[in-house]
Every structure is written in structure tokens, then in C-alpha cells.
Amino acid sequence: MAATFRQCPICQYPSSVPFLKLQPVPVFCNVLYPSASAARRAPASAIHLVVCENCALIYNAQFEPALMQYSPGYTNPLDVSDRFRAFANELATKLVKNHALYGGRAVEIGCGNGFFLERLVEKGMKQGIGYDPSAKRREETENLPVQIFPKLIDLDHSLGPVDAFICRHVFEHLSDPVEFLSKLRAHIEKDDALIYFEVPNANQMLDGGMIWDVIYEHFTYWTSPALSTLFERHGFEPISVSTGFGKQFLMLEGRPSALPYQNSWPARADVHAFKKQCFRFGETSTKLISHWKSVLRNLRTLGRKVVLWGAGSKGITFANVVAGEEPLLAGIVDINPEKQGRYAALTGVPVLSPANLNDLRPDVILLMNENYTFEVTNLLNEIGVAACIQDISQVLHLAA
């Protein structure tokens, strides 16, 4: 298939360099299925990651926006984890305090179940309004502190004065980030309104060789300089761009700006250096996939059972690019009850609850996200499951 995007979606430059190809992969990692046979028929497509030779943006040149129809079947709440709830709680406290949002009104684009809006209201904001086509509840009573609408936000119509616009893990999904930012900027009525955007940290992904962070839902992959530059070019003043959640996230805080943008795209030398980093990632990814495939095959030969911990994007990606159609995994464990008893896209691997491990008795548990090591270890101790727990970010020869 010809590339869907022949020019950079940010700077429109016609030349980009490919460095990673994956196919087929699920169009939606975070849609699970009621049976293994249904899961194996899940929509699939290809990922061709490229880096723009002008602005150094990473994007999937094979991305097809028409495939991305989000609905309530899309399940990706992270707040079932104590570790993540603590992170979100600390973030809400910081934003309300540092930007004097007490008594203010927040709008969240892509709010999920409204967990973060509830935290903002809990910390002192008066009202939170969320928009998300995958949301499962709808509240239209105006005097409720948190209202959620299961639809895309309409930036062509006024929302009234808003003190904070929140957008967490949505921006990387958008097929036209420039149009979105332009509309958002034109929509903001308060000159001192806070904007808070949170995206996966591409530098962390590249440096750590985390191929498991590459998913079809993500059209763009952001570094701190690229994110700041784009916002500055489209009418915003970044106050800070920091990292959080074990450096896995980029967190941009900013405000509307009336000043014309002065700076240009990155220097050629910087783009060239970044291209080299992308090439190394592509090479490392190939080696990692080969390594883990060999490890799982060896463990299966030895009669050992292997499960993944985490049926989110990382786990579903690992299952597809490493195991594929081979029966190398006994299951994927997830603490979210909504995911348990369902099956992973394309592979058909079952999603288990932690309680299932008492009967399954796995020999090896591959932990997909190091942030949850303490939480997972404690839970396994509580339920009495003894297994070798391996952080996927550390490449060890488990079959030795």
C-alpha cells in the first residue's frame, strides 16, 4: 500500500526517512474481544515510522485516519492502579495550586472516565467538563461538578470562559495536530487560561529501545523540543515541558500568547543527530523482537508457562510482534475487571485476572511497565504466587 502521508503533518516537508516497519498490528490495542476467534479477526494495518528531515517529527506514514473510530469499546483507564492514581492525584494538586485554579472551570479533551477531572474538582476547581467518544457515561445536568459527554469536542462553538484546557494522551492520536491547535487557540477566551498537554515521551522510547510503545493508535511521537516548537508556532507560550511517571510522559504547561513566533525549525545538525538516534532504535527493535521470540520459544521447549502483566498497549504490542500466532504465551494478566475474560487483538491471547494465576501457576511473568514493579510484587505475594518476575525493559536470558 502506498504511504498515506507523503509529507510531514506538522511542517509539510515532503522528505522523510523510514526507520521502522511493523505489520500487521492491531488498529486498536485497547479494544479487547469476547472470544479468541473474534480477536483474531480484529482490524489490522501496518506501521511505517519515519522521521521528518526538516522538523524531526516522528510519525507513522501508513496511518489511516478513517480507521480511527473510537467508541465505548475502547478501554484504557489507567486509574485502576494505585501507582497511577497517586501520579494523577499529585499532578492535579500541582496544577490547581501552581496556576491558582481554585473555583475555576476545566475542560478535558479525551477525558476517559473522568477520573482526572474529579481530581481537579477535589483539589479546588468548581467544575470539570469532559469530552470523549469512548466515554461510557453522560451527564448533562448543568449544576453537576463533573460532566462527561461521549463525543468529540466541537471547537467551532464556544464553550464559554474556561480556566484550564486539559489534554492527556490524546494529542498523539490526532491526524491533524496543527488544525487542532489552531482551532483550540482561536477558541480560548481567557488570556490567562492554562493549557496542559501530556503525551508519551519519544526520547524515553528511543533511548530505552521500547518498541512496545509503538502502536497504530499513535500517529505522532513527540520529543520535548518538537512539542515546544509546535505550540510556540501556533499561538501558545510553553511555561514548562517536564517529564513524569518514570520519564515515560512529556508534560507541557502553557498559556495563550499574542507574540509572533521568532524561532525556526531545528538546525540541520540536530536533525541529522536525531535521525541517527531513530536508526539505532530501529536496529535495536529488530534485535529485541528476535531476542524475546527466542526466549519464549526456549521457555516453551522447557515446558515453562509465561504470562505478560499488563493488557494495555505495551502488552498487546509485545504479544503481537513477539509471539504473533505462535502459542508462546499462556495469558496476559490485568487488574482491570473490564479487561478480564476477554482476548487480545490478533493473537487471541486470553486476558486473566491475578486470581487466575493460582490455578495457572506460571513460571515467568514478564512485567510490561517498570513503574508497577512494587505494586505487582506485593499483589503476587498477597495471592501466594511464586514466579520469576522479569521487567521487560531489562534484557536477560530467562531460559538459561
N, C-alpha and C positions, 0 to 999 in steps of 0.2 A: 504494500500500500504506500502511496506517495505521502510524504510528510504533510500533516495537517497544517502546521505552522512553518512557513518558509522564511519568515522574518521575525526578529525579536519582538515580543509583545509589549516591551517597555520602550525601547528606543527606535524600533522599526528597522534596525540594521539588517541587511539581507544575508550576512555571513555569520555562520555559527559552526562550531566544531563538535562532532559527536564523540562521546567518551564512554557510554554505557548503553547496552541494549538488553532488554528483558522481554521475553514473550513465551507463551501467553501468561498474563497475570490477571487477577480479578479486577474488574472495573471498580467494584466496591469491596474493599477489605472488611468493612464494618457492617456488611449485610450477611447474616447467617441464615441457614436454611433448615426446614423441618425434617429433611431426610438426606442421606448421603447421595442418593441419585439426583435429587433436586440441586444439591450443592455442586455436583459435577457438571450441571448444565448452566451454571452461573455465567453471566455475561463476562467476556474476557477481551482483552486488547493488548497492545504492545506498548512498551515504554522505550523511547529513544532519548536519553538525556543528552543535551547539547549545552555548550557554553557560548554565549554571545561574544564575538570578537571586539565589540565596541564597549558595552557596559558591563560585561562579565556576569550577566544574569544566567542562572541555570534554569532550564525549562525542558519539558517533555514535548519534543517536536511532533509526536504522534498523538497528542492529546486531542480528543474529540468532545467539545463542549456538549453536543447533543446527547451524549451518553450519560451525562451527569444529572440525573433526575433524583433529587433527594426526597425522601418520604419517611413516614414514621418507622419503616422497617430498618432504617439506618440507625444502628445502635452503637454509640461510642461515648457513653458517660464515664468519666474518669473519677468521679467523686465517690465511687464505692470504696475507694482506697483511703485508708487513714492518712497515708503519706501525702496523697494528692489533696485531700481535704485541708490538711494543715498548710500546704503551699497556697491554696486558694484563699484560705482564711487570712494568712499573713499578707497576701497581696491586696485583698480588699481593705484591710486595716491601713496599709501603707498609702493606697490611692486616696482614700477618703481623708486621711489625716494630712498628707503632704499637699494636697490640692484643695483643701478646705471645701469638701463636697457635702458637708453637713446640711441636711434639709434640701438637697438638690435632687435633680431628676436625671436618671441614666437610661440610655438606650443601648441594648446589646444586640449586635448583628451576629446571628448564629448562636443563640443562647442555649441550645440544647434543652435540658430540663429546667433551666432557670436557677440552677444552684448558685452560680456566681452573683446573679442579681440579688438573690436572697441574702447573700453575704454582705453586699454593698448596703442594702437596706438595714440589715442587722447592725452595721457599723455606723449608721447615722444618716444615710441618704433617705429621702422621703418616698421616692417612687422609682421602680425599675420596670422598663418595658422591653420585652424581648421578641425577636423575630427569628423563626427557624422553621423551614418546611418539614423538618424531621421531628418537630416537637409533637408531643402526644397530648398536651392539654391546652385548652383555650380559655382565656379569661378576658371578658370584655367589660366587666364592671369597673367603672372609672375610679371608684374610691379604693380599690384594692391596691396594696403597696407594690405587688408584683403582678404584671400582666404578661401573658405569653400568647403570641399569635403564630400559628403554624403555617407561615407563609414567608416569602421573601420580603425584605423591607423595600418599600417604594420610596426612593429618594427623589422622585419627581413631585412629591406632595409634601407639604410642610408637616413636621411633627411638633411644631411649637418650640419654645425655648428648651434646650437640652444642655445640661451642665457637663455631661460626660458621655462620649461615644466609646463603647467597648466592642472590640472585635478580636476574639481569641480563637486561633486555629481555624480561620475561615479564609483569610486573605490568600493563602497558598492554593486554595481550591478554585479561585476565580479565573475565568478565561480571559477577562479584560480588566486587569488591576488598574490601569490608567483611567479608564472610563469610570470605574467605581470611585476612585479617589477624587476625580474631578467633580463628580456628582455630589459626593459627600462634602467636599469643600464648599460648593455652591449652596448646599443645604444648611450649613451651620449658621445659626442666627446670633449666637453669643460669641463675641471676640475672644473671650477667655475660656471657652469650653475646652475641656480635656479630651484628648483622643488617646486611647490606649489600644495598641495592637500587639498581639502575641502570635508568633509563628515558630515553627521548628527551626533550629539553628543549623544552617547548612555547613558552617565551618566545623561544628562538632561532628556532624555526619561524615564529612570528608576526612577529617583528621583521624577519626576512630574507625574508618573503614566500615561504617554502619550501613551496609547495603540493605539491611532490613527496614531502614527508614524510607526507602524509595517505594512509593505506592502510586497507583494510577490516579487516585483522587487528587494528588498534589500536582498541579500544573507547574508551579514555580517553586524554587528553592532559594532561600534568602540568607545572605550574609549581612552583617551589621552595616558596612559601607553602602551596599546596594539598597538596603531598606531606607537608610537615612537620606540618600541621594534622591530616591524616588519621591519621598514625602516632601522634601525641600523643593523639588521641581514642580510640585503640584499644590503649592499654597499652604504648606504646614511648616512649623518650626519644631523640629525634634528637641525636646528638653534633655532626654537621655535615651540611650539604647543599651540595655544591660542584658545579662544572661541570667537564667534561673532554672530551677528544677534540675540541678546537677549539670548546668550549662546546656541542657537539651533545648531550651527555649530562648528566643530573642524577644525582648520586651521593650517596645517603643512607647515612650510617653511624649506627648507633644501638644501644641496648640495651633490654631489658625494663624497664618502670617500674612501680612499685607505687603511685605517686602519682596521685590523681584529676586529671582534666584540668580546667583552670580557664578557658581562653580560649574565645571564641565564634567563629562564622564571621566572614569578613571584613566590614568596615564597608560600608554601602551605597555610600558614595562610592567606595571601592576597587573594588567590583563594577561600578559604573557605568563607571569609567575602563577597567576590563578589557574590558567589553562593547564599548566604542569601539575598543579595540585589535583585538578579534576582527572587528568590522565592517570595519576598514581592511584586515585580512588577506583577508577575503572579496572586497573590491573589487580589491585588488592581485592576487589569484589569478586573477580573471577577465581582467585586463589581461595578466598573464604568459602565460596559456594562449593568448590571442589573438595576443600578440606572437610567441611561438615557433612557432605554427602558420603565421603569415605568413612568418617567417624560413625555415622548412623548405620551404614552397611556393615561395618565391623561389629558394632554392638548387636545388631540383629543376628549376625552369624554366631555370636557368642550366646544368643538366647536371652539377651537383656532387653527389658522394656524401657522405652524412652518416651517421656511426655514433655511438652512445652508448657511453660507457665506464662499465660497472658494471651487471650484470644483477641487482641487488638491488632493494629496494623502490623506491628513488628512480627508477632507470632504467625499471622496469616501469610505474610510475605515469606518468612522463613520456611513455612510448610510447603509453599508453592515452589520456590526457587531451589530448595534443597531436596525435599522429599518428592515433590511432584506426585506422580501416580504410583510410586513405589510405597509399599506398606512398611514404612520405616518409623512411623510414629504411632504410639498407642492412644494418643489423645492430646488435647490442648486444655489445660486447666484454667478456669477463670472464676473469680469470686463474684462476678455479676450474675445474679439469678436469671436475668433476662437472656443471657447467652447460653446458659447451661442446658444440655439436652438438644442442642442444635448442632449444625455441621458447617465446617469451614468451606468457603467458596473454592470451587475447582477440585480440591483434594478430597473433599468429603470426610475429613478427619473429624471425629466427634469432639464436642466441647463438653468438658466434665466439670463437676463441682469438686472442691477439695475433698469432700466426704467420699467421693468415688475412689479416691486413692487407697482407702483402707482395703478395698477388695482387689483393686488392680495391682497394688504393690509394685510401683515402678522402681527400676534400678537407678535411673538417671532422670533428673529434672533439669531441663535447660531453661534458665531464667532469662526472659527476653528484655527486661529492663532493670538495670542495676539499682535504680532508685528504690526498688521494692524488696531488696535483699533481706533487710531486717524484718519487714512485715511478713514475708513468705516463710522465712526460717522459723519465726515464732509460731505461725499458724501450723506448720508441719509438726513442730514439737507438741503443740496442743492436741493434734489429732493422732499423734503417735505413728507418723510415717517416717521411716528412715530411708533416705535415698541420697545419692550423690547429687548435690545441687551445684550446677555449673552456670556461672554468669556468661552469657553468650558473647559478651564483649571481650572475654579473655579466651584466646585460642589455646586449648590444651588437648592433648591426645587422650581422650577419656577411655578409649578402648585398650590402652596399654596395660 
